[in-house]
Amino acid sequence: MPRSRIQGVEIDLHAQPVSGLSLYASASYLSTKVEEFVGVNLFGLIEDFAGQTLP
């Protein structure tokens, strides 16, 4: 299991400026990073994945 760092934020907004009209908006941001992991890549070779982002 790779040691990783995952940080993020999410926001949801709701407004009803007039009766019968509702506005919704949302946004999210996610930052990921593998801190320590040595494994096998797609070509079958051993690779150090430290510093790469998670898919």
NORDA-V879825 format. One record per backbone hydrogen bond with DSSP energy under -0.5 kcal/mol. CO is the residue of the C=O (numbers start at 1). NH is the residue of the N-H. E is the energy in kcal/mol with one decimal. If there is no record, write none. Layout:
# NORDA-V879825
co=[CO | CO]
nh=[NH | NH]
e=[E | E]
This chain:
# NORDA-V879825
co=[2 | 3 | 3 | 5 | 7 | 9 | 11 | 13 | 15 | 18 | 21 | 23 | 25 | 27 | 29 | 31 | 33 | 33 | 34 | 36 | 37 | 39 | 41 | 45 | 47 | 47 | 49 | 52]
nh=[4 | 35 | 36 | 33 | 31 | 29 | 27 | 25 | 23 | 21 | 18 | 15 | 13 | 11 | 9 | 7 | 5 | 35 | 51 | 3 | 49 | 47 | 44 | 41 | 39 | 49 | 52 | 34]
e=[-0.6 | -2.7 | -1.8 | -1.8 | -3.5 | -2.4 | -2.2 | -2.1 | -3.4 | -2.0 | -0.6 | -2.6 | -3.4 | -2.6 | -2.1 | -2.6 | -2.7 | -0.6 | -3.5 | -2.2 | -2.8 | -3.5 | -1.8 | -2.8 | -2.5 | -0.7 | -2.0 | -3.2]
